[in-house]
Amino acid sequence: SSPSMLVGTVMRKIKSRTWKKQRYFKLQEDCMTIWYKSKKAGNAHSTFSVSDVEAVREGHQSEVLLSIADEFPADRCFTLVFRGRRGNLDLVAESAEEARSWIQGMRKLIENLENMGEREKLDQWIGDWFKKADKNNDGRMNFKEVRDLLKMMNVDMNEHHAHRLFTMADKSQSGTLEDDEFVLFYKMLTQREDVLRVFQDYSSDGQKLSQTDLEDFLREEQLEGDDVQQHAKQLIERYEPSDTAKLLNAMTFDGFLMYLGSAEGSIFNPRRRGVFQDMSQPLCHYFISSSHNTYLMEDQLRGQSSMEGYIRALNRGCRCVEVDCWDGANGEPIVYHGHTFTSKILFKDVVNALGNYAFKVSEYPVILSIENHCSVEQQRVMARHLTHILGDKLLKSALGGKAPIRLPSPEDLKGKILLKAKKIGGLEETFNGMVEDSLTVEVSDEDDTAEIDEDNLHRGNLRHKPKKSKQRLSKELSDCVVYCKSVHFNSFKHSPRKHLREADLTTNHINRWSEFVLHNSRHLTRVYPSGFRTDSSNFNPQEMWNVGCQIVALNFQTAGEGMDLNDGLFRQNGSCGYILKPDFMTQAEKKFDPEMAQQRDGYQPLVLTIQVISGQQLPKVNIKEGSIVDPLVRVEIHGVPMDQANNQITDEYVLTRFNPVWYDTLRFNIHTPELAMVRFVVEDYDKTSKNDFIGQYTLPFSCIQQGYRHIHLLSKDGTSIPPSSLFVHIRITELE
């Protein structure tokens, strides 16, 4: 990292146009902590850890910095974006050179962190705790201080046992533990007996795994069939810390632990991490990661509207964002949640953010869903901003210049932004007498994106009455809409002879679901949360995916089960925001009905058996004095109705709360594995009040690796909480 970071620098911290204060910033010697204090507040200071910083943005890339753009040039400004829900830190350096050295320095530090191995991460984490607890900064701790620290870390221990280990770790025999002695003590205290057991089962001499021992383990436990020999060699090369063992082509217990704690030893199959699906099918054959009211950071009534919402959603792989446009002052359209007290942002700022961030994490197309409440004049301004700011990125005409027979594919549309909005012309409008412009275009219903809100879907009335809208549309904006023309959902068939009657829908909803799956094999459907959810809560997207709806829009700003499922589904396929639907949902003749899963062709139910062995470094969420976590693990299956299930274990014979051991087995029958999602939730069991959430991890059933695996838990808002994990053993068999 750059010398100026270590020496320290005075920069301005900006909170608004009027709040700009000087602060002294300095990187600590550990190259992990940034320390800062105000120039006059005496000795009060604050710190944050580099690991909390998700990204560094250069220039005027936040609302706050845009508001002072006239005052400070872009080359002196930058923004630190934190993980989770913490606000940004906007800074202005004294010179462009200084800004550059902080931007590059921070990026380097973040990159080093990401490249750290599991072992270094663990040492780092233990060291962080040690520093937190070392009140007088003398780098050592006596037994009482160590005991208090363990309590803070939620380690529940037997005093006598701990004292014995303390003496063993105190190599310098000073009666205190120094930094590295504490790391040793901690590792002895949290010795992984559960992994040792497995290691000894496969080790011929109890000391190490020879290459053949390791091959046996990979074949028999991890069920890895192909080229086990080659794989065993690679694992030794990659994870074995001891050079002596490497020379013998063997793996020590430490190496084995490192492998099991790595990405390869995790529950998520690495072969499904990158883009592995066929990306050349029509758009309607994919589930598309989609956000609702993207501009909101909090609730629907008085939350902040912010470009930050767009940047965060796009950086999470979201491929369909929503903009609510209204007429603004000075002829500039604005974006906010109409008729509420949410703050307002300029439409052009949103389009700028879109241009900058659309393709940072995925090259596949982004759909911009426009809720248009603007006058014709301001619609023209919108069209102008879209064309000027996005340039070639905006899709202006059908591919290949001819009328589409089917929707194009994500592959065809790489790097393109598609507008989804109302379009002039087409059948419905002419009948409703909406079009006041002589221009009418026949729109084949291939292009339509039906809009349905959650309420109507649950009430089963899929025949919205078309709104008699008298809004005038500007030709310029209308021309920007190519494949995704918004229509309100009317019924499955536009041809009059095949209208579904309401009665058919209610009495015979079986017919309805397979009809809906069929409809979604040819058309795009966007479903969004009901207007009654003013707190921005989310519905469960699984029910919508079960019937093939592609654009299931969630409030990305709201943590919880809905977003966990969304993150889980889109964690595969390179996190590119598009997941191919199973073929029984895209082929018309298959007639798939999620309510009758056992009736489909090729029906083969599976049994998922999960032995939950142990938990590691489970954080303490409730800071109440003397409270100890009583961890409970719940495994949930989300899928077709027959597969919905959840099962939990909580036990009295947990050895330590911090590293609990269960050895408990859960079994699930899975009837439609292609649509099933598995969610692991860890909570602190509380018999008097509601359980405290500790961590979760969600993944598609199809991405599970069998054998002994670690599940690396995520926090409430989907960011990682190293080094918390669950250790499990997994088997998938056919249901007899």
N, C-alpha and C positions, 0 to 999 in steps of 0.2 A: 504494500500500500504506500501511497505517496508520502514523502517526508512532511508536507504541509498538514496532513491529517494528524500525524503523530505530534507535531509541534503544537497544532491547534490553530484555529482560524476564527476571526470574528465574522459572523454573517448575520443578515437580518432574517428573523422569523416573521413570516407574513400571515396574518389571520384574516385581514380584510383590507379594503382601500385605506382605512384609517389606522388599523392596528399593525404597526411594523416596528418590531423591537430588536435591538441588537443582542445577540447571544454569542457566547464563546463556545465553540464546538471542538472536541478533541477526541481522537481515537485512543483508547487505553492500550497499554502494552500487550494485553492478551489478544489484540487485533480482533476482538469479538464484541466489544462494548463501546458505544459512543457516549461520551459524557458531555453535558452542556450546562452552562449556568448563565444567569443574566449578569450584566456588568455591575449592577448595584445591589442586588438582593443579598448582600453579605455572603454567607457560605451555603445558601440553599442551592442544590443542583439536582438535575434529573439525569437518568441514563436510559438507554434502550439498547437491546441486543441486535447485532447485525442479522441474527437469524429471524428477527421479527419483520425485517424489511423484505417485501416481495419484489419490488422493482424500483428503478430510478428513472424518472422521466426528465428529459432535458427541455429547457425552454418554457414557453408559456403553455403548459399542458394541463392546467387545472383551472377551475373557475376563478380561484383567488388570484392566481398569477395573471390570468387573462385580464382581470379587472385593473391591474396596475401596469399593463403592458406598455402604456404610454410613458411610464416613469422609469422603468428598468428594462434594459435591452435583454432579449431572449438569451443571449449567450452567457448572461450572469445568473440566470434563474434555473432552478431545478426543483423537483418534487420527490420526496421519499414516500412511497406507498407502502403501508403496513398490511400484514396479513389480517384476515378476520375483519372485525367491525371497527377497528381503530382508525381515526381520521388521519388524513395525509399531513405531512410536514412540508410546508412550502418555504423555500429558502432563496435568498438573493446573496450571492457572494460579492466581495469588493471588486473583483476583476474577473474577466472571462477566463484567465489562466487558472485562477483559484477554483472557479466553478468546475472547469474541466477536470482538475486534479481530484476534486471530491467525487464527481460523477464516475470517472474511471476507477478511482480507488474503491468506491462502494461496490461497483459492479464486479470488480475483481474479488472482493471479499465475499460477496454473495456466491459467486461462481466457485470459489474455494470450498465454501460450506457445502454446496450441492455435490461437489466431487468427493467429499469426505466419506471414508468407509464407515460401516456400522460401528466398528470398534472405536474409531476416533470420535464418532458422534457420542458414543456412550461415555467415553472418558471426558469429553468436553462437557457433557451434561452434568456428570458428577462433579467436575471441577467448578462449574457454575454455581451449584448448590453450596459447595464448600466456601466459595467467595462470598455468597450471600450471607452465610452464617458467621463468617470470620469477622466479628464486629470490630475488633481493634486492629485489623489488617496486619497481624504479625505472622500470617501464613501458617499458624499451628493451632491445634485444638486439643483440650484435655478430654477425658472420658465424659464428663458431664456435658460439655458443649457438643460432643459428638452425639450423645444421647438426645439432646434437644433438637439437633439437626435432623436426626432420623425421624423424630416425631413430625417435624415439618414436612419431611418427604413422605410421610404416611407409612413408614416402615415400623411394623409392630413387632418387637423382638423380645426374646428372653434375655434378661439382663446378664445372667451368669455366662451364657453362651457368648453374648456380645463382648463381655469383658475378656474372655479367653482369646477371642479373635483380635481384639484391640491390642493385646500384649504381643500376639504373633506379628501383627502388622507394624508395630512400633519398632522397626529395624534399628533405629538410632538409639533405642532405649532411653528416650528423653521423657517418657511419661505423657508425651503429646504426639499427635499424628500431624505430619506435614502433608501438603497437597497430594503428592504421589502415594504416600503411605495411606492416606484416606481412601484413594481410589482402590488400592489393594484390599483394604479392610472391607470396603463396600462390596467388592466382588466376591470376597470369601463369604460375607454375610448372605449374599443373594445367590449363592452357588446353585446352578441349575441341575438339581437332582433328576428332574424329569427328562432332561436331554441326556444326562449321564447314563441313565437306565437304557435308553435306546442305543447309545454309543457302545455300551458294554455288551448288549445283545449281539452286535455285529462284529465286535473286535475279537480277532483270534487270540490276542495276547493280553487283552484288557488295557493295553497302553496306547495303541494307535489302531487306525483302520488301514490295512494294506490296500493297495489298489483293488484287489479282488474283493476284499470286505466291502469296500465302498460300492463296487459294482453290484454286489448282492443287495445292498441296501437300496440302491437306485431302482433295481429291477423289482424287488419284492415289496418294498414299502411305497416308493414314489411312483411305481408303475410306469417307469420310463423304458419303453421298449427299444427305441432306435439308438444304435451306436452308443451303448452304455460305456464301453471301454474309453472311447474318445471323451465322453462327457466327464467320466471320473477323473481323467487326466487334467481336463480343463479346471475342474473344481479345485483340485489340489493346487494347481498353478495359481488360481485366482484367490483362494481364501486361506491357504495354509500359511500362518505367520512364521513357522520355524523352517529355516533353510535346511537343517539336517533332515527333517522329515521329508522335505521336498526331494532331496537327493535320493531318499529311499522310496520315492513315489508313494508316500503314505500321508495320512492326515491325523493330526493330534486332536484331542478333545476341543482345544481352542479353535482349530480350523473348522471342525464340524459345527461348532456353535456359530461361527462367523457365516458359514454357508447357510445354515438354517435361518439366520437373522437377515439374510440378504434378500434382494428383490427376487432372485431365483428360488429362494426357499419360501417365498411368500405364497399366499393362497391364489394370487392372480397369475394366470398363465402368461408368461412373457411373450409367447407366440401371438397373443391377441392384443399386445400393447400397441404395435404399429398398425398402419392401415393394412388390413388383410382382406377386406371385403371387395366384391366387385362394385366399382363406383360408376359403371356405365349404364345402369338401368334408369328408367324415368324417375324424376323427383318423387312421385307419389309412392314409390316402392321403399321409401326410407322413413325412419323416425328421425325428426329434425329437432335438435336442441333449441328450445324457444322460450323467450322471456316475455312477460306481460308488464305493461306500464314500466318499461325499462328505465324511464327517467327518474323513478322514485327511489329514494334511498331508504325510506321508512314506511309509514302508513299512508293510506290513500287520502286522508283528509287534510292533514297539515304537515306532511313530510317535506323534506328538502327535495326539490327537483334538481337533477344534477347530471352533467355530462359524465361524471364519475360512474353513474349507474351503467352507462353504455360501455365505458372502457372496461369495467369489471366483468360485465356479462360477456363481452367479446373475448376477454382474456380467459374466461372459463369455458370457451369453446361454443358459446351460444351462436346460432346461425340465423335466428329470426328475432329481430328486435322491433319494439313498437313505439310509435311516435304519435302523440296526441296533439294536433296542431290547431291553433286558434289565431285570429287576427291580433297583431300586436301593434305597438306604437310605431310611428315613423315608417309605416309600410313594411315592417319586418315581422314575419310570422313568429309566434312563440310556441313553446311546448310546455304544457303543464296539465294537471288533472282537472278538467273543466269544472267550473262552478264550485271549486273547493278552495281551501286556503294554502294549497301547496305553492311553493315558490315557482317562478317562471324562468325558463332559459330560452335563448334564441335558437330557432330552427337551424340557422346556418352553423352555430357552434356544434350542434349535434351531428350535422352532416360532416363537419370537419373531423370530429372524433371518429366517426364511422370510416372516413377515408384513411385516417391514420392507423386504426386498430383492427379493421375488418379482417385482415389476412395475416395477422401476427402469429396466431396459433393454428390456423387451418386455412388451406388455400381454396377450400370449397365455398360455393356461393353463399352470400348473406341475403336474406329476404328482409326488406324494410317494410314493415306493415304500418300503413298510414291511416290514422283515424282523422279524417279531414273535416274540420269545422270552419274552414277559411272562406273568405269571399273570393270571387274569381280573380280580383286584382292580386291578392296575396298568394293565391294558388300559382299565379304566373311567377311571382317572386320565388316560390318554393321550387318550381321547375327550373328556374334560372340557377338557383344555388346548387341543385342536384347536378345539373349539367356542368356548371363551371368547376365546382369543387371536386366532383368525382371523376369527371372526364371519361376516359376509356373504361373505368371500372363500372360505370352505369350501363346496364344492358338496355339499349335503345330500340332494338328491332329484333324480330325473331331470327334465330340462328339460321344461316344458309338462306336467309331472305325469303323463305316460303312459308305458307300457312302451316302451322304445326299439325302433325297427325297425332303426336303424343308429346308429353312433356319431355324436355331435354333432361340429361342426366347431370349429377354433380360434376362428373368428369368434364362434360361439355362446357359447363358454366364456371370452371375454375377462375378465381380472381374477379368474379362479376358480382355486382350488387343488383338485386331484382326488386322492383317496387311492387308492393301489393296494395292496391287502392281501388276505389271505384273507377270505372272506365265508361266513357261515353259510348252509348250504343249497346247492341246485344239485345236478345229477345225480351227479357223481363222488362227492361226500362221502357222500351217502345210501347209495351202494353200499358204500363203505368202512366204513360203520358209524361214521363220525366224529362225526356230529351227536348230541350228547347233549341238545340243546335241542329242544323239540317243534316249534320254528319252522322250517319248511323253505320256501325260496323257490325256484321254478324260475328258473334264470338262463339266459337265452338265450345261446348262445355268442358272440353279438355283443360281450358285455361283457368277455370274458376277455382277460387279458394272459398269454400263455404265457411261461414263463421257461426259458431254455436256457443252460447254461453252455458256454463256448467249446470245452472238451474234447469234449463229447458231439457237438457239431456236426461237429467234424472227423472223429470216428470214424464219423460217418454213422448212429449209432443215435439216431434222432429219437424213439424210443419209450421215454422214461424210464418206469420202473415208477412208478406213483403212490406217493408215500411213504405208508405206513400211519400217518398222523399221528394221535396221540391228543390233540392239544392242544385245550383248550377255548377257545372264542372268546367274548369278551364281546359281548352284543347291542349295547351302546352303540357300541363301536368298529366292529363289523360294519355297523351302520346308516350309518356315515360313508362306506362304500364304495359308490359308485354305478355308475360305468361300468367301472372297471378291477378286476376280481376276479382275483386271482392263481391260476393253475392250473399244475401242472407239465406240461411238454409231453408229450403222450401219443402222439398221431399226428395226421395232418392232419384226419381226419374223425371227428366224434364218432359218426356213425351207424355201427352195427356192421357193416352190409353192406359198407362200403367201407374196411375196415382195410387198411393197407399191411402186407405181411409184411416182416420184416427182409430176407429174400432179395431182395425187389423193390428194397429200398433200396440194397443193395450192388451187385447185378449191373446194376441198371438205374437208375443214379443220375440219368440224363438226365431220366427221368420225375420223379425226386425234386425236382430244382431247379425245374422249371416248376410242380410241385405246390406247392412252398414259396412261390414268387412268388404263386401263386393264393391260397394260405392267407393270405398277408400283404396281399392286396388287401381282405380282409374283417375280419381280426383284427389286434390289436396283438401284436407279439412283442418281448420284451426279451432281449437277449443280453448276458452280462457276462463279464469275464475269468475264466479258470479259477482255481480256488483254489490251483493250484500256483505262481501268480505272486506269491510273497510279497514280491518287491521292488517291487510295484505297477507292473510294466512293462505295456505295453498291447499288444493284438493289433492287426492291421491291420483297421480297421473296414470297409474297402472291400468285402471279401468278403461281409460281412453286408448291406451296402447293395445289393450286386449282386442279392441274392435278395429285396430288399424289406423286410428287418427294419427296423422304425421306431426302436425304442429300443435303440441300440447303446451300451451304457454303458462309458465309458472312465474311467480314473483321471485326473481333470483335473489332479491335482497332479504328474503325471509328464510332463516334456517329451519330445519326440521325434516320430518319424514319425506315430504314431497320432493324437496331439493336433494335429499340423500339418494332417493331412487333415481332422480334425473342424473346426478353426478355419477351414480353407479352404472347406469345403462350406457352413458356416453364416455365412460372411462376407457372402454375398449376402442379398437379401430383408430388408433392414433389420436384419440380425443378430438376427432375432426368435426364432430357435431352432426354426423350422418351415420345412422346404423341401418343396414339393410333389414327389412322385415323378413320373417321366415317365409319360405316360398308358398306355404299353404295360405298365406294372406295376400299374395300378389297374383296367384293364378286363379282366374275366375271359376274354373270348373271344380275347384276344391271345396267350395261351400263350407268354409270353416265357421263354427259357432262356438265362441268361448264358453257358453253355458253347457255345451254338450261335447266337452273336449274328447271324450272317449269314442266319439263317432267318426273321427277323421281318419283318412287314409294314413297308413304308416304309423298308427297309434302304438307307441311303446312306452308305457310308464316306467319311471326309474325310481330307485330308492336312494336317498341321500342319507348317509350315516355319518354323524359328526361326533367324534369324541372330544369334548372340551377338556383339555388336560390342565392348563394353568394360565395365569395372567401375569404379566411382567410390568413392574413400575407403574401400577395404576395410580394416577394422580389423585390427590385429595381435593375434592371440589368444595366441601363444606369446611370452612376454616374454624368452625366452633372449637373452642378450647377442649383438648382432650378427646375430640370426636375421632372415631376410627371408621374407616370405610368398611362396609359389609358388602362386598361386590356380588352382583347378580349378573348372569349372562343370559340374554334372551336372543334366540335365533328366530327370525321371521322369514317366511316365504311369501313373496308377493307375486301373483300370477293370475291365471284364470281362476274363477271362483272356487273350483275344486281344490286348487293348490294353496289358497290363502291359509296360512297357519302360523302360529307362533308358540314357542315352547321355551320354558326357562329353567335354569338351574340356579339354586342358591343353596349353599350347604353349611352345615355347622362345623365340619371338620377342615375348614380352610386353615392352612398352617400359618401364613402371615397374610394380612389383608392386602399388603403391598404386592406380594408375589403369591397370590393364592393358588392352591392346587385342588382340582376337583376330580379329574378322571371320570367324568360323567358322560353318558351317551344319549344323543337325541336322534330320532329317526323321522324322516319325512318321505311320503310317497309323492312323486311329482309327475303329473299327468301331461302337462305341456311344457317340457323342459325348455323349449326354444323361447318361451315368453317369461320364464320364471326369474325372479331376482331374489338374492339371498341377503338379508341384512342382519348383521351382528350388532347387538346393542349391549353396552355394559353400563349398569346403573349402580348407585349406592342404595342398597335396600333399606327402606325405612318403614317400620310398621305403623308409625303414627301419622306420617304425612306422605306427600307424594315423593317417589324416589328421585334422587338427584342424578342427572345425566352425567356419565363419565366420558364415554366415547362411543363411536360407532364405525362400522365399515360396511359398505354395500357393494355387491358386484353381481353381474349376470351369472346365472347358474352355469351357462355355457363357458365361462371363463375360469371355472374352478380347477385348480390342480389337485390331484389326489395325494395321499400320503401324509407325512408329518409336515405341517406348515405353520408359519406365523401369520397372524393377521395384524397389520400395523394400524392401530386405531386412529381415527380422525376426530377433531373437536366438533363442537356443535355447528360451527360454520364451515365445515368441510376442509379445514386446514390441518396439517399433521400435528400430532402432539408427541414428538419423539421423547423417550423411547418406549411409549406404552404399547403393549401388544398382548394378543392371546396366542396360546400354542394349542394347536388342534391336530387331530388325525382324521382324515377324510376318506370315505369310500363311496363310490357310486356303482350300483349294481342294477340289473334289470329286475323289475317286479315280477315275481314268479306267479 
